[in-house]
C-alpha cells in the first residue's frame, strides 16, 4: 500500500474498473457519485471510501480524478455548490479530468483551478470497458510536464500507454480525433454488413471474412459478436459518441466522412442513444 490518496468523481461503466485498478496498485481511493447508491455499492464491493461532496475530496486527497459524461457534468462538479472549487484545502492537489469534453472547457477549468492554487490536467482515454478492466487504456494528456510526471504512477495503473500531447486541451483534441476515426470505422463496418446482408451473404461468414482480412481490426473483432447476437448493451453508449462528434464539429471538423457520420449518429440518438455505439447499424438499416 502506498500513501497516495485519490478522490474519484463519477462511477460509471468506465469509472468502476479504473478505480479497481488504482486500488489493485495500492492507491487509497475515495469516491463520490451523484447517485449515492452506486458509490455505496462500489464501497461494499471494493472497500473504497465515500465522500458526501466533491469539495470533501479536495480536503482529503492528493489527486482528484473526474470521469463524467459531458461538459455540463464536469463543469457542475467543479463549479457547483459543494463542488471542487468551493473547497479551500491549502494542499497541493492535482485535478485530472479523464472525461471527454471540449478543449475550451478544460482551459476554463484549468484557469479556475490555478486561481485556487490547484493543478489541472485533461487526460481522456482511448478504450472502452474491456480495456479499462484490463488496464489497457491509452491516456492522452494535456497540461504541464511536471503534473504529467506526478500523475504517471496513476496512469500506469490504469493504462498501457500515456502521452503528454501539449498544453491544456491537447488531450481533448486528440481524443476527439480518435473518436472521429472510431465513428467512421464503425459506420463503414456496419454499412458493409448491411450491404452484404441485402445481397444474400451470410452475416457470420461475412464477418469472418472481414476479421481475417486486411480490413479487420480490433473494433471489428470486438463488435462482431454484438451484431451476431443482436446484443447492444452499452460498453460505449451511442449518445456519447454522438456527443464527441458534435464536439469535433465545434472544433472545425468539416470533411466529408466526418460530416456524414456526425449526421448519422445525431439521427440515431433518439432511438438508440442508450445502446452501444454499434447500434448505429439499426439506424442505418432504416435508411
Buried (B, 14 or more C-beta within 10 A) or exposed (E): EEEBBBBBBBBBBBBBBBBBBBBEBEBBBBBBBBEEEBBBBBBEEBEBBBBEBBBBBBBBBBBBBBBBBBBEBBBBBBBBEEBBBBBEBEEEBBBBBBBBBBBBBBBBBBEBBEEBEBBBBBBBBBBBBEBBBEBBBBBBBBBBEEBBEBBBBBBBBBBBEBBBBEBBBBBBBBBBBBBBBBBBBBBBBBBBBBEBBEEEEEBEEBBEEBBEEEEBEEBBEBBBEBBEEEEBEBBBBBBBBBBBBBBBBEBEBEEEBBEEBBEBBBBBBEEBBBBBBBBBBBBBEEE
